[in-house]
Amino acid sequence: MKRLSRRKFLEITGAVTATGIIGACTSQPKLPTPVSIPTNTPFGAQTSAPANTEAATEATTETANPASALPYMAVAKTGEPADLTRRAVNAIGGMSRFVKSGANMVIKPNICVAYRTFEYAATTNPWVVGELVKMAFEAGAASVKVMDYPFGGIASNAYTVSGIQEQVEAAGGQMVVMKSFGYQDVSMPNSVFLTRAQIYGDILNADVLINVPIAKNHGEALLTLSMKNLMGVVLDRSIFHQDFANALPDLSFRVKSHLVVVDAVRILTGNGPQGGDLGDVQKLDTVVATTDVVAADAYASTLFGYKPDYLKYVRVAAQRGLGTADLNSISIANV
């Protein structure tokens, strides 16, 4: 019998887990679509949508910026993770919109722990990350580095267990373990709460930063999405827990996400951010792409049954002009 590669094994077992184990373990109802859950009720509750919500999710070019022919956001649904990723990014202009020939890039997924495979939705889906690496090189990138600062376990182990390292390296990218000497002490312009922070140098020096969070539950912040994903570029993150509402926008002003790709292939609905129970995982087969961290987090919130601006840090970020949380004011292409 021909011996399967680890990559093929993950793909096969991932599909089996998604359709079998996860489906069998979870007793929660299937999540409604974003158009039917724009309320602040908890996950799984029955809700009714306001009359104007449907307009926010139709594929249209009428945006807050009418001069642009591109949708402000794209949401790809139904398909394999790599295909969903490519469809979503292509719908908002393709990778060449962000990556120029010779660019040095960083992709920042969520790889928070070293003891969860991707099925548990604690880490970003490896095929989403791998496809972004492929697309970056297709657009002419000179280098693509992928990194995170896990809080549970050793980074190198987390990279391997998550499956991300295999996909990144297969696509020609480089996994970078973030060393303590690589951080730079920087000031925080437009800051309300943070005045300085130690941010990893590769992040600050990148020509392009792609922010690739997985959409998941968080015990303190309620949800961890794209703005909170940037905490992984900071050496000392304890201060953020004192004021998420202002600290996260402060960081997002200083660290610009040129492209945000939200992995909602599997979402973690409870016991986050580490997870560990397949019953908390909901398979949505969805990927969201936009240039706006606030809009990304606003839309992702609806996948859990919350209003787009229910999260305090989303409201504050919108009020401070970091982006928009009003999904009715932007075009969202369903692709």
Sequence and secondary structure as in RCSB ss.txt:
>XXXX:A:sequence
MKRLSRRKFLEITGAVTATGIIGACTSQPKLPTPVSIPTNTPFGAQTSAPANTEAATEATTETANPASALPYMAV
AKTGEPADLTRRAVNAIGGMSRFVKSGANMVIKPNICVAYRTFEYAATTNPWVVGELVKMAFEAGAASVKVMDYP
FGGIASNAYTVSGIQEQVEAAGGQMVVMKSFGYQDVSMPNSVFLTRAQIYGDILNADVLINVPIAKNHGEALLTL
SMKNLMGVVLDRSIFHQDFANALPDLSFRVKSHLVVVDAVRILTGNGPQGGDLGDVQKLDTVVATTDVVAADAYA
STLFGYKPDYLKYVRVAAQRGLGTADLNSISIANV
>XXXX:A:secstr
     HHHHHHHHHHHIIIIIHHHH  S     GGG  SS  TT      TTTGGGGS  S  SSTT  S SEEE
EESS HHHHHHHHHHHTT GGGT  TT EEEEEE B BSS  GGGSSB  HHHHHHHHHHHHHTT SEEEE    
SBS HHHHHHHTSHHHHHHHTT EE    GGGEEEEE TT SS SEEEEEHHHHH SEEEEE EEEEETTTEEE 
HHHHGGGGBS  GGGGG HHHHHHHHHHHS  SEEEEEEEEEE SSTTT   GGGEEEEEEEEEES HHHHHHHH
HHTTT  TT SHHHHHHHHTTS    GGGS EEE 
